[in-house]
Each structure stands twice: as structure tokens, then as C-alpha cells.
């Protein structure tokens, strides 16, 4: 496990040195502050592994399969170098959405506190793409 964490950390560091910038809310001169596409995929993969193993998150087998195969919606509001507010969402059947959010250092190797929410909206199933701050359970994910 320690070897896997070291490999992931090394991947993050090498991605920092040679990656390309992604979408953000920062002005064009702040490209260096953004996560690279590789770093974004590392974060998404980390969250997928956690969701697959967690029994605290109440999802059925089909919903867990969707999390593993479907591309999520990723929204990041940057506040500095690789820091900000990040939300990852998957649309599930039955007007349900799995929303995971965190703020601070987005690539921290420390244990991270994530807010995990399963939102049901029988009326429309629509949640704004930059939605941040709904009630939910805070769960600590292991380090990246």
C-alpha cells in the first residue's frame, strides 16, 4: 500500500512538471495554478476507488457500476496554486446525483475531508454545475 501511495505521489509530481492546464475560473495568466488533465484523472480515480470500497455511501450495485464506468462532471473553483473548491458529480438513475466535494489543497497527500452527498430531486434532477455547499455527510478519504 505504501508503494502504491508513493507511485501515485510520484505521478502527481511528474504531472506537475510536464502537464497541460485544464478549465478553471482563473484569469488566463494563472494557468500554472490549475490541475492538469492527468492530475484531474488521478483525483477522479482516487474517488472512484473510495466509493467502490465504502459501505457508508448507500449505493446499489448498479449505481456503483455507473460510478466506475461513467465520466463524472468535474467543477473546480481555483483560489490559488492547485488549491480551491472541487466538486465531482455522477448522475444516477431515479433523479439521483452523487456529489463529492472538498476544498483546500487539491493534491494533498494528507488525509482529505470530503463532503459526500446523494441528492434526490424527483421534480427535475437538475443541480447547478457549480453547486457547492449542500448538506451532506463529511467523510475522510485516505491520502492520494
N, C-alpha and C positions, 0 to 999 in steps of 0.2 A: 504494500500500500504506500509506503514511504517512497519507493522507487517511482510509482505512478505519479504521486504528487510532485516529485522532483522533475519528472518528464514534462508534466503539464506546465510547471513553472518555467522550465527552460523554453518550452514552446511559446509561452506568453512573452518572455524576454526577447526571443528571436523575432517574434512578430512585431514587437515594439520597434526593433531596429530596421526592419525591411518591409513593413506592411503598408497598405494603402488606406486612406481615410474613408469613413462611411458617412451616412447622413447625420445631421445634428441641427441644433438650434443656434450654433455658434456662428459668429461672423466668418467670412472666408479666410481671414488671416489667422484663424485659430485651428486650422486643420490638424495640427500636431496634437491637439487635446483630445481628439476623437479616438474611439476604439477602431481598430482595423477590422475588416471583414473576418479575418482569422480569429481575432480576439472575440468578436461577437459570437462566432460559432463555438468557441471554447466555452463561453458563458452559457449558451443555449444547451450544449451537450452536458455540461455540469448540472444544469437544472433538470434536464430530462432524466439523467441517472438518479437524481434525488427523488423526483416524482415517482419513478418506477419502483423504487425501494420503499418509499414512505407509506406507512399504514395510517398515518394521521390524516392524510389527504383522502377524502372519501370520493373515490372514483371507481367506476366499474371497469371490468377488463377491456371492454370496447373503448372507453374513454382513455384508458392508459395506452392503448394501442394507437389511438389518434395522436396523443402527445409524442409518442416515439416516431411517428411517420410524417405527420403534417408539419409544414413550416409555420412557426408562430409569427405573430405580429410583434415587432420589437420597436419600442419608442424610448429614446434617450434624450433627456434634457441635461445638457452639459453645464457644469458650473466651474470647471477648471480642467487641469490636465488629468484625463482619464477618470474624472470624478463627476458626479451628478446624480440624477434620479433615473432609474431604469425600470421599465415595465415590459414584461413578456406576457403575451396572452394567446391562448388557444381557444377557438370556438368549438364547442362541443354540441352534440345533439340535444334537442329539447330546450333550446334557447338558453343554454348554459355556457358560461365562459370561465376558464381557469386563468386567473390573473396572478402573477408573481411580481413583486416589486421590491426594490432595495434602493438605498441612497448612500452616497459617500464614495469611497474608492471602489471603482467598478471591477478592478482586477486584484483586489486584496487577497493575499494568501492567508489572511486571518479568517477565522470563522465569521460568516456573514449573517446578519439578521435579515430575513426576507419576510415580507408580508404576503401571505398566501390566501387568496380569496377564490371561492367558487360562487359565481354570481348567476342567479337565475332571473330572467326577465321574460315572463310569459307574454307580455304585451308586444315587445318588438325584438328583444335580444340584442339591442344596439347599445353600445357603450362608446363614448368618445375615444378616439385613438390616443389622446394624451391624458386619459383618465388616470389620476393618481390621488390616492388618499381615502378610498372607501374603507369601511370596516372589514376586518378580516383577522385571521389568526396569524400571529407572528411566530415564525419557525426559523430556527438557526440551521443553515445548511453547513455541511463541512467545508473546509477551505477548498479553493480551486485547485 
